[in-house]
Amino acid sequence: MPAEFASNDPINWFLILIAVGYLVLSYVLLVPSVWVRLLFAAFLILRMKPDIVIPYCLSCLQLKLNFMEGVGGDMFTGTDNFAMAMTGYESYAFAIPPLLISVRAAFAAADKRSDRSHFPMWLYSVWALGGILVLVGTFMILGITRGWTGPMRMYSIVGGLFYGMLMPRMSPRQVDRLATGMACICLAYFLTALATPFGGKLVFVLGPIGAFWATTQLVRGTRIPLAALTLVATGYTSLFLSTLCVFGTWVWSVTAAWIVRATNRRGRGYRVFSAYVVATATLCATLFVYGVSSRITENQKYENTLLGRLEYKLYADRGPIWYGCISALMEEPSLLPTPERAFYVEWLGFEKLWPSGPHNLLLELLNQLGMVAGPIAIVVMVYTVCGCVGAIGRDPNSGVRTLAAAAICSIVVGGLTLPYCIGDRLGENVLIPAGMAIANSWSVYGPVLRARGMLRG
């Protein structure tokens, strides 16, 4: 079991206080705060210790924007003045941190002092080779399109898994403190959303963390007041104030927590939870195939019920978009990255050029990264899910299970309709903690289970 070093504690009140100061600045002076956030995020990434996770998550908020929208709304709703004040260079302030994650991970992978036990060097090497292709393709389109940094950002965020796995190890108590801290951020976020118009896409990331953590604590009979408040706040917001995607991730996370707790024995628990994840992936694949094959393109009436809204979302909304992207990939496949690649969608009786992405994780990776780097990124995401399932199966620590389950939920359930887990200022909070959960669970239980022939993941 790893020693509990104070330097690896995930709660650093000094860094959290700086992050809170940034939040205040982002509300008072939004545009200058963008550059402050760049410097702060760069410092955290280069620091590469567990105490950066919570401050980095806080730095992904921009309060002036968050208070201008509801939960699940568009990122820049009602911000015309902000858009006019931007010079164009501010976009690089958001593009640089993901790239720094890749660079810092490369140095850590080459550092002999890093704990690389159970680190998938083969997968990291393949991912790094794919990154060269992404870099070449990106500079080939330099100056042609405004979003030319998109592929590099996306590919770097996928590599956040390796960054998390190379992070210094924590003790089980420290991992639990990290998950609790993230759950507290989730609670503050959702309570604010209940009290006033407040939102942003970070709701997709924080919701599964809070729901799983709260359910686990209630079932165990620990931290009951905090857990109950978190579960009620996330549940009410997800059901009545947010999108179907947010509600689906909340239901999945609560159910997952019950399954993990009810099948607590390692061998049986691993099999049951694995079956739950496989069943979820199968259901998502079935809905995807049916939505693509149906691709309803005319107005149809849907009942104003949960099932009716789900049918509309999959068949009349997402289905035509998915079909349009698949058609574009088949007709014009690209080996190099193609940022912000638009495609034609047949929708409600007419054809239109769709510039807003395919709204699906796998299609987004293929559409943006091309037919070489895209499949590599998909393999990394599959490895992430399998590694998180293994971590939950072998590690009884609630912190590890919370971080791992939230990542599975974001990738499998959220990935069906939205690729937010690979978006900048979102995906880092999914994949870095996932890598930390996988690596920490391995460092505690991996050697013992391998010796007994009971290795999971």
C-alpha positions as CSV (number, residue, x, y, z in Angstrom):
1,M,0.0,0.0,0.0
2,P,1.5,3.4,-0.9
3,A,2.6,5.6,1.9
4,E,0.5,8.7,2.6
5,F,2.8,11.6,1.7
6,A,1.6,15.1,2.7
7,S,2.9,16.4,-0.7
8,N,0.4,14.1,-2.5
9,D,-2.6,15.2,-0.5
10,P,-5.4,16.3,-3.0
11,I,-6.7,19.1,-0.9
12,N,-4.5,22.2,-1.2
13,W,-6.3,25.1,0.3
14,F,-3.8,27.7,-1.1
15,L,-4.4,26.5,-4.7
16,I,-8.2,26.3,-4.1
17,L,-8.2,29.9,-2.7
18,I,-6.4,31.1,-5.9
19,A,-9.0,29.3,-8.0
20,V,-11.7,31.0,-6.1
21,G,-10.0,34.3,-6.7
22,Y,-10.0,33.5,-10.4
23,L,-13.8,32.8,-10.2
24,V,-14.4,36.2,-8.7
25,L,-12.3,37.8,-11.4
26,S,-14.1,35.9,-14.1
27,Y,-17.4,37.5,-12.9
28,V,-16.0,41.0,-12.6
29,L,-13.6,41.2,-15.5
30,L,-14.3,38.3,-17.8
31,V,-11.9,39.0,-20.7
32,P,-8.7,39.6,-18.6
33,S,-9.6,36.6,-16.5
34,V,-9.1,34.4,-19.6
35,W,-5.4,35.2,-19.5
36,V,-5.2,34.7,-15.7
37,R,-6.8,31.3,-16.2
38,L,-4.2,30.4,-18.8
39,L,-1.3,31.2,-16.4
40,F,-3.0,29.4,-13.5
41,A,-3.9,26.3,-15.6
42,A,-0.4,26.1,-17.0
43,F,1.1,26.2,-13.5
44,L,-1.2,23.5,-12.3
45,I,-0.5,21.2,-15.3
46,L,3.3,21.6,-15.0
47,R,3.0,21.0,-11.2
48,M,1.4,17.6,-11.9
49,K,0.4,16.6,-8.4
50,P,-3.0,15.3,-7.1
51,D,-3.8,18.7,-5.5
52,I,-4.2,20.3,-9.0
53,V,-7.4,18.4,-9.8
54,I,-9.9,20.4,-7.8
55,P,-8.4,23.9,-8.6
56,Y,-8.2,22.9,-12.3
57,C,-11.9,21.9,-12.2
58,L,-12.8,25.3,-10.7
59,S,-10.7,27.1,-13.3
60,C,-12.9,25.6,-16.0
61,L,-15.8,27.8,-14.9
62,Q,-16.3,31.4,-16.1
63,L,-18.9,32.8,-13.8
64,K,-19.9,35.7,-16.0
65,L,-21.0,33.2,-18.6
66,N,-22.3,30.6,-16.2
67,F,-24.7,33.2,-14.7
68,M,-26.1,34.0,-18.2
69,E,-27.4,30.5,-19.0
70,G,-29.4,27.7,-17.6
71,V,-28.3,24.2,-16.9
72,G,-27.3,22.4,-20.1
73,G,-27.4,25.6,-22.2
74,D,-25.0,26.8,-24.8
75,M,-21.7,28.1,-23.6
76,F,-21.9,31.6,-25.0
77,T,-25.7,32.3,-24.7
78,G,-26.4,36.0,-24.4
79,T,-22.7,37.0,-24.5
80,D,-22.6,39.3,-27.6
81,N,-20.6,41.9,-25.7
82,F,-18.1,39.3,-24.7
83,A,-17.7,38.0,-28.2
84,M,-17.2,41.6,-29.5
85,A,-14.5,42.2,-26.9
86,M,-12.5,39.2,-27.9
87,T,-9.6,39.8,-30.2
88,G,-9.3,36.3,-31.4
89,Y,-6.1,35.5,-29.5
90,E,-8.1,34.6,-26.4
91,S,-8.9,31.3,-28.1
92,Y,-5.3,30.3,-27.6
93,A,-5.7,30.7,-23.9
94,F,-8.0,27.8,-24.0
95,A,-6.0,25.8,-26.5
96,I,-2.6,25.8,-24.7
97,P,-3.5,24.0,-21.5
98,P,-4.6,20.7,-23.2
99,L,-1.3,20.8,-25.2
100,L,0.7,21.3,-22.0
101,I,-1.0,18.1,-20.6
102,S,0.5,16.1,-23.5
103,V,3.9,17.7,-23.1
104,R,4.0,17.2,-19.4
105,A,2.9,13.6,-19.7
106,A,5.7,12.9,-22.2
107,F,8.3,14.2,-19.7
108,A,6.7,12.1,-16.9
109,A,6.7,9.0,-19.1
110,A,10.4,9.4,-19.8
111,D,11.2,10.1,-16.2
112,K,12.6,7.0,-14.4
113,R,11.3,8.4,-11.1
114,S,7.7,8.2,-12.2
115,D,5.7,5.2,-11.1
116,R,5.0,3.4,-14.3
117,S,3.7,0.1,-12.8
118,H,0.8,-1.1,-15.0
119,F,1.3,1.9,-17.3
120,P,0.3,0.9,-20.8
121,M,3.5,2.0,-22.5
122,W,2.5,0.2,-25.7
123,L,-0.7,2.2,-26.0
124,Y,1.0,5.4,-25.0
125,S,3.6,4.8,-27.8
126,V,0.9,4.3,-30.4
127,W,-1.0,7.3,-29.1
128,A,2.2,9.4,-29.4
129,L,2.8,8.3,-33.0
130,G,-0.8,9.2,-33.8
131,G,-0.1,12.6,-32.3
132,I,2.7,13.3,-34.8
133,L,0.1,12.8,-37.6
134,V,-2.3,15.1,-35.8
135,L,0.5,17.7,-35.5
136,V,1.4,17.5,-39.2
137,G,-2.2,17.7,-40.3
138,T,-2.9,20.6,-38.0
139,F,-0.1,22.7,-39.4
140,M,-1.1,21.8,-43.0
141,I,-4.4,23.6,-42.4
142,L,-2.8,26.6,-40.5
143,G,-4.5,29.8,-41.5
144,I,-7.2,28.0,-43.6
145,T,-9.8,27.6,-40.8
146,R,-10.3,29.4,-37.5
147,G,-10.5,26.1,-35.5
148,W,-7.2,24.8,-36.7
149,T,-6.1,23.9,-33.1
150,G,-9.2,21.8,-32.5
151,P,-7.6,18.4,-33.4
152,M,-4.6,19.0,-31.2
153,R,-6.7,20.0,-28.3
154,M,-9.0,17.0,-28.6
155,Y,-6.2,14.5,-29.1
156,S,-4.3,16.0,-26.1
157,I,-7.4,15.7,-23.9
158,V,-7.7,12.0,-24.8
159,G,-4.1,11.7,-23.7
160,G,-5.2,13.1,-20.3
161,L,-5.6,9.5,-19.3
162,F,-1.8,8.9,-19.4
163,Y,-1.2,12.2,-17.5
164,G,-3.5,10.9,-14.7
165,M,-1.8,7.5,-14.7
166,L,1.6,9.1,-14.3
167,M,0.5,11.3,-11.4
168,P,2.1,10.7,-8.0
169,R,0.2,7.9,-6.1
170,M,-2.1,8.7,-3.3
171,S,-3.2,6.6,-0.3
172,P,-6.7,5.2,-0.2
173,R,-7.7,7.9,2.3
174,Q,-6.4,10.6,0.0
175,V,-8.2,9.3,-3.0
176,D,-11.4,9.3,-0.9
177,R,-10.7,13.0,0.0
178,L,-10.3,13.8,-3.7
179,A,-13.6,12.3,-4.6
180,T,-15.3,14.0,-1.7
181,G,-13.9,17.3,-2.7
182,M,-15.2,16.9,-6.3
183,A,-18.6,15.9,-4.9
184,C,-18.6,19.2,-2.9
185,I,-17.9,21.1,-6.0
186,C,-20.8,19.3,-7.6
187,L,-23.1,20.2,-4.8
188,A,-22.2,23.8,-4.9
189,Y,-22.7,23.9,-8.7
190,F,-26.2,22.3,-8.5
191,L,-27.4,24.3,-5.5
192,T,-26.4,27.5,-7.4
193,A,-28.3,26.2,-10.5
194,L,-31.4,25.6,-8.3
195,A,-31.2,29.1,-6.7
196,T,-30.6,31.2,-9.8
197,P,-30.2,30.9,-13.6
198,F,-26.8,29.3,-13.7
199,G,-25.4,26.6,-15.9
200,G,-22.7,25.4,-18.3
201,K,-21.5,22.1,-19.8
202,L,-19.6,21.2,-16.7
203,V,-22.9,19.9,-15.4
204,F,-22.3,16.9,-17.6
205,V,-19.0,16.1,-15.8
206,L,-20.0,16.9,-12.2
207,G,-23.4,15.2,-12.2
208,P,-22.2,11.6,-12.4
209,I,-19.5,12.3,-9.7
210,G,-22.0,13.7,-7.2
211,A,-24.7,11.1,-7.9
212,F,-22.4,8.1,-7.5
213,W,-20.6,9.5,-4.5
214,A,-23.8,10.5,-2.7
215,T,-25.5,7.2,-3.3
216,T,-22.4,5.3,-2.1
217,Q,-22.3,7.3,1.1
218,L,-26.0,6.9,1.8
219,V,-25.8,3.1,1.3
220,R,-22.8,2.9,3.6
221,G,-24.5,5.2,6.2
222,T,-21.7,7.8,6.2
223,R,-21.8,11.5,5.6
224,I,-25.6,11.2,5.4
225,P,-26.6,14.9,5.5
226,L,-24.1,15.9,2.8
227,A,-24.8,12.9,0.7
228,A,-28.6,13.3,0.9
229,L,-28.4,17.0,-0.1
230,T,-26.1,16.1,-3.0
231,L,-28.4,13.4,-4.2
232,V,-31.5,15.5,-4.0
233,A,-29.9,18.5,-5.6
234,T,-28.4,16.6,-8.5
235,G,-31.6,14.5,-9.0
236,Y,-34.0,17.4,-9.0
237,T,-31.8,19.5,-11.4
238,S,-31.2,16.5,-13.7
239,L,-34.9,15.6,-13.9
240,F,-36.6,19.0,-14.1
241,L,-34.1,21.6,-15.2
242,S,-31.7,19.8,-17.6
243,T,-31.4,17.7,-20.7
244,L,-32.2,14.0,-21.2
245,C,-28.4,13.3,-21.4
246,V,-27.8,14.8,-17.9
247,F,-30.8,12.9,-16.5
248,G,-29.6,9.6,-18.1
249,T,-26.2,10.0,-16.6
250,W,-27.7,10.6,-13.2
251,V,-29.9,7.5,-13.4
252,W,-27.0,5.4,-14.6
253,S,-24.7,6.6,-11.8
254,V,-27.2,6.0,-9.0
255,T,-27.9,2.5,-10.3
256,A,-24.2,1.8,-10.7
257,A,-23.6,2.8,-7.1
258,W,-26.3,0.4,-5.9
259,I,-25.0,-2.4,-8.0
260,V,-21.4,-1.9,-6.8
261,R,-22.5,-1.8,-3.1
262,A,-24.9,-4.7,-3.4
263,T,-22.3,-7.0,-5.0
264,N,-19.4,-5.9,-2.7
265,R,-17.4,-9.1,-2.9
266,R,-14.6,-8.6,-5.4
267,G,-15.1,-11.5,-7.7
268,R,-18.9,-11.4,-7.9
269,G,-18.9,-7.6,-7.9
270,Y,-16.6,-7.4,-10.8
271,R,-18.7,-9.7,-12.9
272,V,-22.0,-8.0,-12.1
273,F,-20.7,-4.5,-12.7
274,S,-18.9,-5.6,-15.9
275,A,-22.2,-7.0,-17.1
276,Y,-23.9,-3.7,-16.2
277,V,-21.4,-1.7,-18.3
278,V,-21.6,-4.2,-21.2
279,A,-25.4,-4.0,-21.1
280,T,-25.2,-0.2,-21.1
281,A,-22.8,-0.2,-24.1
282,T,-25.0,-2.6,-25.9
283,L,-28.1,-0.5,-25.3
284,C,-26.4,2.6,-26.5
285,A,-25.2,0.8,-29.6
286,T,-28.7,-0.4,-30.3
287,L,-30.2,3.0,-29.9
288,F,-27.5,4.5,-32.1
289,V,-28.1,1.9,-34.9
290,Y,-31.9,2.4,-34.7
291,G,-31.5,6.1,-34.7
292,V,-29.3,6.0,-37.8
293,S,-31.5,3.5,-39.6
294,S,-34.7,5.4,-38.8
295,R,-33.3,8.9,-39.4
296,I,-36.8,10.4,-39.4
297,T,-36.7,13.5,-41.6
298,E,-40.3,14.7,-41.4
299,N,-42.4,16.3,-38.7
300,Q,-43.9,13.6,-36.4
301,K,-45.9,14.0,-33.2
302,Y,-44.2,12.7,-30.1
303,E,-45.9,12.4,-26.7
304,N,-44.8,14.9,-24.1
305,T,-43.5,12.1,-21.9
306,L,-40.1,10.9,-21.0
307,L,-40.3,8.1,-23.6
308,G,-41.7,10.5,-26.2
309,R,-38.8,13.0,-25.6
310,L,-36.3,10.2,-25.8
311,E,-37.8,9.0,-29.1
312,Y,-37.6,12.5,-30.5
313,K,-34.1,13.1,-29.4
314,L,-32.7,9.8,-30.8
315,Y,-34.7,9.4,-34.0
316,A,-35.8,12.9,-35.2
317,D,-32.9,14.9,-33.7
318,R,-29.7,12.9,-33.3
319,G,-30.5,10.2,-35.9
320,P,-30.3,12.5,-39.0
321,I,-27.1,14.1,-37.7
322,W,-25.4,10.7,-37.1
323,Y,-26.4,9.5,-40.6
324,G,-25.1,12.7,-42.2
325,C,-21.7,12.3,-40.5
326,I,-21.5,8.6,-41.4
327,S,-22.2,9.5,-45.0
328,A,-19.6,12.2,-45.0
329,L,-17.0,9.8,-43.5
330,M,-17.8,7.1,-46.1
331,E,-17.8,9.4,-49.1
332,E,-14.8,11.6,-48.2
333,P,-12.6,9.7,-45.7
334,S,-9.6,11.7,-44.5
335,L,-6.4,10.4,-43.1
336,L,-5.5,13.8,-41.6
337,P,-7.4,15.8,-39.1
338,T,-10.3,18.0,-40.4
339,P,-11.3,20.5,-37.7
340,E,-14.8,21.7,-37.6
341,R,-15.7,19.6,-40.5
342,A,-19.3,20.3,-41.6
343,F,-21.6,17.8,-43.4
344,Y,-25.0,17.8,-44.9
345,V,-28.0,16.6,-42.9
346,E,-31.5,15.8,-44.2
347,W,-33.8,17.1,-41.5
348,L,-37.5,17.8,-41.5
349,G,-37.9,17.7,-45.2
350,F,-34.9,19.8,-46.3
351,E,-31.2,19.5,-46.5
352,K,-28.9,21.8,-44.6
353,L,-25.2,22.1,-43.9
354,W,-24.5,21.0,-40.3
355,P,-21.5,22.8,-38.7
356,S,-22.0,21.7,-35.1
357,G,-20.4,18.3,-35.0
358,P,-22.0,14.8,-35.0
359,H,-23.1,14.8,-31.3
360,N,-21.6,11.4,-30.7
361,L,-18.2,10.5,-29.2
362,L,-17.0,7.9,-31.7
363,L,-18.2,9.9,-34.7
364,E,-16.6,13.1,-33.3
365,L,-13.2,11.4,-33.0
366,L,-13.4,10.1,-36.5
367,N,-14.7,13.3,-38.0
368,Q,-12.2,15.6,-36.3
369,L,-9.1,13.4,-36.1
370,G,-9.3,11.4,-39.3
371,M,-9.1,7.7,-40.0
372,V,-5.7,7.1,-38.3
373,A,-5.6,9.2,-35.2
374,G,-9.4,8.8,-34.7
375,P,-9.3,5.0,-34.2
376,I,-6.3,5.4,-32.0
377,A,-8.2,7.8,-29.8
378,I,-11.1,5.4,-29.7
379,V,-8.9,2.6,-28.5
380,V,-7.6,4.8,-25.7
381,M,-11.2,5.5,-24.7
382,V,-12.0,1.8,-24.7
383,Y,-9.0,1.2,-22.6
384,T,-10.1,3.9,-20.2
385,V,-13.5,2.2,-19.7
386,C,-12.0,-1.3,-19.3
387,G,-9.4,0.1,-16.9
388,C,-12.1,1.9,-14.8
389,V,-14.2,-1.3,-14.7
390,G,-11.1,-3.2,-13.5
391,A,-10.4,-0.5,-10.8
392,I,-14.0,-0.8,-9.5
393,G,-13.7,-4.6,-9.5
394,R,-10.5,-4.8,-7.5
395,D,-10.6,-1.7,-5.2
396,P,-13.2,-1.3,-2.5
397,N,-12.2,2.4,-1.9
398,S,-15.2,4.7,-2.5
399,G,-13.0,7.4,-3.9
400,V,-11.5,5.2,-6.6
401,R,-15.0,3.8,-7.5
402,T,-16.5,7.3,-7.7
403,L,-13.9,8.7,-10.1
404,A,-13.9,5.5,-12.2
405,A,-17.6,5.2,-12.4
406,A,-18.1,8.8,-13.4
407,A,-15.6,8.4,-16.2
408,I,-17.4,5.3,-17.5
409,C,-20.7,7.1,-17.4
410,S,-19.3,10.2,-19.3
411,I,-17.8,8.0,-22.0
412,V,-20.4,5.3,-22.5
413,V,-23.7,7.0,-21.6
414,G,-22.8,10.7,-22.3
415,G,-20.9,9.7,-25.4
416,L,-24.0,8.4,-27.1
417,T,-25.4,11.9,-27.7
418,L,-22.6,14.3,-26.8
419,P,-18.8,14.2,-27.0
420,Y,-18.2,16.4,-24.0
421,C,-15.7,14.0,-22.4
422,I,-13.1,15.1,-25.1
423,G,-13.9,18.8,-25.0
424,D,-11.5,21.3,-23.5
425,R,-12.4,22.5,-20.0
426,L,-14.6,19.4,-19.7
427,G,-12.7,16.2,-20.8
428,E,-9.7,17.0,-18.5
429,N,-12.0,16.5,-15.5
430,V,-13.0,13.1,-16.8
431,L,-9.9,11.5,-18.1
432,I,-7.2,12.8,-15.7
433,P,-9.2,11.5,-12.6
434,A,-9.9,8.3,-14.5
435,G,-6.2,7.7,-15.1
436,M,-5.5,8.4,-11.4
437,A,-8.2,6.0,-10.3
438,I,-6.8,3.2,-12.5
439,A,-3.2,3.7,-11.4
440,N,-4.0,4.2,-7.7
441,S,-6.1,1.0,-7.6
442,W,-3.4,-0.9,-9.3
443,S,-0.7,0.3,-6.9
444,V,-2.7,-0.8,-3.9
445,Y,-4.2,-4.1,-5.1
446,G,-2.6,-5.0,-8.4
447,P,0.5,-6.9,-7.2
448,V,-1.5,-9.0,-4.6
449,L,-4.2,-9.9,-7.1
450,R,-1.7,-10.8,-9.8
451,A,0.1,-13.1,-7.4
452,R,-3.2,-14.8,-6.6
453,G,-4.2,-15.0,-10.3
454,M,-7.2,-12.7,-9.6
455,L,-6.1,-9.6,-11.6
456,R,-9.0,-7.5,-12.8
457,G,-8.4,-4.9,-15.6
